[in-house]
């Protein structure tokens, strides 16, 4: 079991989820409820899959949860773009949140590759 609080990808994705929730509170009241809900759920899914993966019993299983986080960043990026194009999210806020989403995806991809390479490494005989 890993401590998710020690992972930079957790800290960054946690902060992003908080910022996305704050940003979606500014959506117009009428007609944007489903997009607001899906956007916040995708942002929260990124961080929650990292946390759940930290409790995985194997590195391969952990990598699978990281993969779910990666997919959630893609979903979030698309939802942010829709919100911008619909006029529910300002261009500056969209750019800031989208840039952070892409950066977090890159970080998670790199960390997932590291986890998988560790999982595939042959066991070394002890002493």
ZAROVO-333187 format. One line per 2 residues: number of its first residue (from 1); their letters; for each residue x, z, y of N, C-alpha, C. Coordinates in Angstrom, 3 decimals. Layout:
N
NUM> A> X:Z:Y:X:Z:Y:X:Z:Y ~ ... .
This chain:
127
1> XX> 0.837:0.000:-1.172:0.000:0.000:0.000:0.888:0.000:1.244 ~ 0.529:-0.851:2.197:1.301:-0.989:3.422:0.548:-0.355:4.587 .
3> XX> 1.267:0.108:5.585:0.656:0.660:6.786:0.458:-0.470:7.789 ~ -0.782:-0.902:7.967:-1.079:-2.036:8.843:-0.649:-1.771:10.286 .
5> XX> -0.638:-0.519:10.698:-0.285:-0.191:12.086:1.177:-0.498:12.409 ~ 1.972:-0.713:11.394:3.389:-1.023:11.614:3.635:-2.528:11.757 .
7> XX> 2.581:-3.332:11.605:2.724:-4.788:11.659:2.377:-5.319:13.053 ~ 3.274:-6.107:13.610:3.023:-6.729:14.903:1.807:-7.654:14.834 .
9> XX> 1.623:-8.347:13.720:0.455:-9.232:13.592:-0.846:-8.436:13.669 ~ -0.832:-7.201:13.169:-2.019:-6.358:13.281:-2.238:-5.966:14.745 .
11> XX> -1.208:-5.497:15.405:-1.345:-5.048:16.791:-1.840:-6.169:17.696 ~ -1.273:-7.342:17.529:-1.674:-8.478:18.376:-3.098:-8.928:18.062 .
13> XX> -3.453:-8.979:16.784:-4.800:-9.425:16.426:-5.844:-8.368:16.798 ~ -5.469:-7.097:16.720:-6.364:-6.022:17.145:-6.648:-6.148:18.650 .
15> XX> -5.610:-6.331:19.427:-5.776:-6.496:20.875:-6.611:-7.735:21.194 ~ -6.394:-8.814:20.443:-7.173:-10.038:20.657:-8.652:-9.795:20.368 .
17> XX> -8.965:-9.088:19.297:-10.365:-8.808:18.968:-11.036:-8.026:20.090 ~ -10.329:-7.070:20.654:-10.871:-6.283:21.775:-11.113:-7.190:22.980 .
19> XX> -10.149:-8.053:23.280:-10.282:-8.957:24.428:-11.412:-9.975:24.222 ~ -11.563:-10.481:23.007:-12.638:-11.439:22.732:-13.994:-10.763:22.904 .
21> XX> -14.133:-9.541:22.412:-15.411:-8.830:22.585:-15.707:-8.648:24.074 ~ -14.707:-8.267:24.853:-14.909:-8.099:26.304:-15.316:-9.427:26.953 .
23> XX> -14.649:-10.496:26.558:-14.933:-11.809:27.150:-16.338:-12.288:26.790 ~ -16.768:-12.054:25.565:-18.096:-12.542:25.159:-19.224:-11.729:25.779 .
25> XX> -18.931:-10.537:26.265:-19.960:-9.765:26.985:-20.397:-10.501:28.247 ~ -19.539:-11.379:28.745:-19.860:-12.141:29.953:-20.655:-13.414:29.683 .
27> XX> -20.955:-13.714:28.421:-21.758:-14.901:28.113:-23.149:-14.735:28.736 ~ -23.768:-15.843:29.136:-25.153:-15.751:29.630:-26.050:-15.093:28.574 .
29> XX> -27.035:-14.344:29.028:-27.897:-13.594:28.117:-28.736:-14.505:27.221 ~ -29.220:-15.586:27.765:-30.136:-16.454:27.007:-29.385:-17.593:26.319 .
31> XX> -29.604:-17.737:25.041:-29.125:-18.898:24.303:-27.737:-18.808:23.705 ~ -27.014:-17.757:23.965:-25.635:-17.681:23.485:-25.385:-16.549:22.489 .
33> XX> -26.445:-15.878:22.065:-26.310:-14.771:21.129:-25.585:-15.131:19.842 ~ -25.986:-16.228:19.165:-25.295:-16.582:17.921:-23.811:-16.912:18.131 .
35> XX> -23.491:-17.636:19.203:-22.087:-17.961:19.466:-21.304:-16.695:19.809 ~ -21.906:-15.811:20.573:-21.259:-14.538:20.920:-20.969:-13.746:19.643 .
37> XX> -21.934:-13.656:18.768:-21.776:-12.901:17.523:-20.714:-13.520:16.620 ~ -20.780:-14.818:16.429:-19.810:-15.501:15.555:-18.395:-15.415:16.104 .
39> XX> -18.260:-15.507:17.405:-16.940:-15.455:18.021:-16.310:-14.077:17.835 ~ -17.078:-13.037:18.090:-16.527:-11.698:17.904:-16.272:-11.414:16.430 .
41> XX> -17.142:-11.899:15.546:-16.926:-11.676:14.109:-15.668:-12.387:13.628 ~ -15.399:-13.590:14.124:-14.179:-14.304:13.722:-12.937:-13.556:14.202 .
43> XX> -12.966:-13.072:15.447:-11.817:-12.331:15.983:-11.591:-11.052:15.185 ~ -12.665:-10.361:14.853:-12.550:-9.139:14.063:-12.113:-9.436:12.635 .
45> XX> -12.507:-10.577:12.109:-12.114:-10.964:10.756:-10.603:-11.144:10.646 ~ -9.984:-11.645:11.695:-8.529:-11.820:11.686:-7.859:-10.476:11.419 .
47> XX> -8.199:-9.491:12.230:-7.560:-8.180:12.115:-7.992:-7.446:10.842 ~ -9.260:-7.537:10.484:-9.741:-6.788:9.325:-9.189:-7.335:8.013 .
49> XX> -8.941:-8.626:7.941:-8.324:-9.177:6.730:-6.878:-8.730:6.583 ~ -6.194:-8.561:7.694:-4.827:-8.017:7.634:-4.870:-6.600:7.091 .
51> XX> -5.788:-5.802:7.613:-5.915:-4.413:7.162:-6.275:-4.362:5.680 ~ -7.248:-5.164:5.285:-7.656:-5.166:3.877:-6.511:-5.621:2.980 .
53> XX> -5.777:-6.616:3.413:-4.642:-7.102:2.635:-3.562:-6.058:2.462 ~ -3.402:-5.204:3.447:-2.395:-4.141:3.345:-2.709:-3.182:2.195 .
55> XX> -3.946:-3.124:1.789:-4.329:-2.288:0.671:-4.283:-3.007:-0.661 ~ -3.852:-4.266:-0.658:-3.808:-5.061:-1.889:-2.780:-4.497:-2.858 .
57> XX> -3.039:-4.739:-4.132:-2.153:-4.198:-5.170:-0.944:-5.091:-5.456 ~ -0.961:-6.317:-4.946:0.181:-7.212:-5.176:0.470:-8.017:-3.913 .
59> XX> 1.678:-8.560:-3.847:2.043:-9.382:-2.695:1.237:-10.673:-2.657 ~ 0.929:-11.232:-3.813:0.120:-12.462:-3.844:-1.275:-12.204:-3.304 .
61> XX> -1.835:-11.059:-3.654:-3.156:-10.711:-3.138:-3.082:-10.475:-1.624 ~ -2.033:-9.815:-1.168:-1.824:-9.610:0.259:-1.755:-10.958:0.972 .
63> XX> -1.022:-11.907:0.410:-0.905:-13.242:0.999:-2.269:-13.934:1.076 ~ -3.117:-13.686:0.092:-4.454:-14.285:0.091:-5.265:-13.761:1.283 .
65> XX> -5.160:-12.465:1.566:-5.860:-11.908:2.726:-5.274:-12.446:4.030 ~ -3.976:-12.638:4.066:-3.362:-13.242:5.250:-3.883:-14.663:5.453 .
67> XX> -4.094:-15.374:4.350:-4.661:-16.722:4.425:-6.069:-16.683:5.030 ~ -6.855:-15.692:4.655:-8.190:-15.533:5.259:-8.070:-15.298:6.765 .
69> XX> -7.088:-14.521:7.175:-6.864:-14.286:8.604:-6.508:-15.579:9.327 ~ -5.665:-16.380:8.697:-5.276:-17.668:9.279:-6.507:-18.542:9.491 .
71> XX> -7.354:-18.603:8.490:-8.576:-19.417:8.595:-9.490:-18.890:9.695 ~ -9.548:-17.579:9.836:-10.377:-17.003:10.890:-9.843:-17.340:12.275 .
73> XX> -8.521:-17.478:12.417:-7.978:-17.874:13.726:-8.403:-19.303:14.062 ~ -8.469:-20.158:13.060:-8.927:-21.535:13.307:-10.385:-21.546:13.741 .
75> XX> -11.197:-20.745:13.065:-12.601:-20.631:13.439:-12.733:-20.088:14.861 ~ -11.988:-19.054:15.169:-12.040:-18.451:16.502:-11.623:-19.458:17.567 .
77> XX> -10.582:-20.200:17.303:-10.117:-21.190:18.281:-11.221:-22.201:18.597 ~ -11.913:-22.654:17.579:-12.996:-23.616:17.774:-14.174:-22.994:18.528 .
79> XX> -14.500:-21.747:18.219:-15.600:-21.084:18.910:-15.278:-20.852:20.384 ~ -14.039:-20.512:20.672:-13.639:-20.351:22.063:-13.765:-21.677:22.821 .
81> XX> -13.390:-22.765:22.157:-13.504:-24.074:22.797:-14.967:-24.436:23.059 ~ -15.833:-24.153:22.082:-17.263:-24.386:22.302:-17.770:-23.567:23.486 .
83> XX> -17.392:-22.303:23.528:-17.841:-21.440:24.629:-17.385:-21.990:25.969 ~ -16.167:-22.510:26.028:-15.660:-23.114:27.272:-16.471:-24.361:27.620 .
85> XX> -16.664:-25.218:26.634:-17.376:-26.471:26.881:-18.845:-26.253:27.238 ~ -19.434:-25.185:26.727:-20.824:-24.844:27.072:-20.927:-24.173:28.433 .
87> XX> -19.794:-23.784:29.000:-19.806:-23.107:30.288:-19.993:-21.602:30.184 ~ -19.908:-21.064:28.976:-20.089:-19.624:28.781:-18.785:-18.851:28.981 .
89> XX> -17.664:-19.559:28.939:-16.351:-18.943:29.064:-15.542:-19.748:30.066 ~ -14.972:-19.064:31.029:-14.191:-19.746:32.056:-12.934:-20.388:31.496 .
91> XX> -12.455:-21.408:32.181:-11.282:-22.153:31.725:-10.030:-21.315:31.605 ~ -9.802:-20.410:32.569:-8.611:-19.561:32.527:-8.694:-18.598:31.351 .
93> XX> -9.876:-17.987:31.173:-10.045:-17.034:30.076:-9.944:-17.743:28.724 ~ -10.534:-18.932:28.652:-10.408:-19.725:27.425:-8.936:-19.986:27.117 .
95> XX> -8.189:-20.426:28.109:-6.780:-20.763:27.897:-5.988:-19.560:27.411 ~ -6.214:-18.424:28.034:-5.511:-17.192:27.664:-5.829:-16.776:26.235 .
97> XX> -7.111:-16.748:25.882:-7.522:-16.313:24.541:-7.128:-17.336:23.479 ~ -7.256:-18.600:23.795:-6.898:-19.649:22.846:-5.399:-19.665:22.567 .
99> XX> -4.604:-19.522:23.618:-3.150:-19.489:23.457:-2.732:-18.314:22.580 ~ -3.331:-17.156:22.812:-3.012:-15.971:22.008:-3.460:-16.165:20.557 .
101> XX> -4.606:-16.803:20.352:-5.096:-17.078:18.998:-4.120:-17.970:18.238 ~ -3.644:-19.016:18.880:-2.693:-19.939:18.247:-1.379:-19.228:17.944 .
103> XX> -0.906:-18.411:18.866:0.341:-17.672:18.647:0.197:-16.688:17.479 ~ -0.913:-16.012:17.408:-1.150:-15.089:16.296:-1.215:-15.848:14.978 .
105> XX> -1.840:-17.008:14.975:-1.895:-17.819:13.742:-0.482:-18.193:13.288 ~ 0.358:-18.586:14.230:1.751:-18.920:13.886:2.467:-17.708:13.276 .
107> XX> 2.249:-16.559:13.881:2.889:-15.337:13.387:2.400:-14.992:11.973 ~ 1.100:-15.088:11.764:0.554:-14.758:10.445:1.048:-15.765:9.408 .
109> XX> 1.105:-17.039:9.766:1.624:-18.063:8.834:3.058:-17.742:8.434 ~ 3.876:-17.382:9.403:5.265:-17.037:9.100:5.368:-15.801:8.228 .
111> XX> 4.554:-14.809:8.530:4.580:-13.583:7.736:4.072:-13.852:6.323 ~ 3.039:-14.670:6.202:2.508:-15.022:4.875:3.581:-15.728:4.044 .
113> XX> 4.325:-16.644:4.651:5.404:-17.336:3.943:6.452:-16.344:3.457 ~ 6.768:-15.374:4.302:7.747:-14.340:3.924:7.219:-13.505:2.755 .
115> XX> 5.959:-13.121:2.814:5.351:-12.334:1.735:5.378:-13.118:0.435 ~ 5.015:-14.401:0.503:5.009:-15.221:-0.719:6.409:-15.431:-1.275 .
117> XX> 7.397:-15.596:-0.411:8.764:-15.774:-0.913:9.262:-14.499:-1.566 ~ 8.851:-13.356:-1.037:9.212:-12.079:-1.647:8.513:-11.927:-2.995 .
119> XX> 7.267:-12.372:-3.061:6.506:-12.255:-4.312:7.096:-13.138:-5.407 ~ 7.713:-14.256:-5.030:8.285:-15.193:-5.999:9.733:-14.872:-6.363 .
121> XX> 10.350:-13.992:-5.593:11.756:-13.661:-5.834:11.885:-12.992:-7.205 ~ 12.895:-13.413:-7.958:13.084:-12.790:-9.281:13.481:-11.335:-9.132 .
123> XX> 13.030:-10.551:-10.088:13.415:-9.133:-10.100:14.916:-9.036:-10.349 ~ 15.535:-8.165:-9.620:16.967:-7.944:-9.786:17.171:-6.732:-10.688 .
125> XX> 18.081:-6.838:-11.634:18.312:-5.680:-12.489:18.893:-4.532:-11.676 ~ 18.478:-3.352:-12.020:18.985:-2.198:-11.284:20.368:-1.811:-11.796 .
127> X> 21.153:-1.285:-10.875:22.429:-0.719:-10.996:23.332:-0.943:-12.040 .
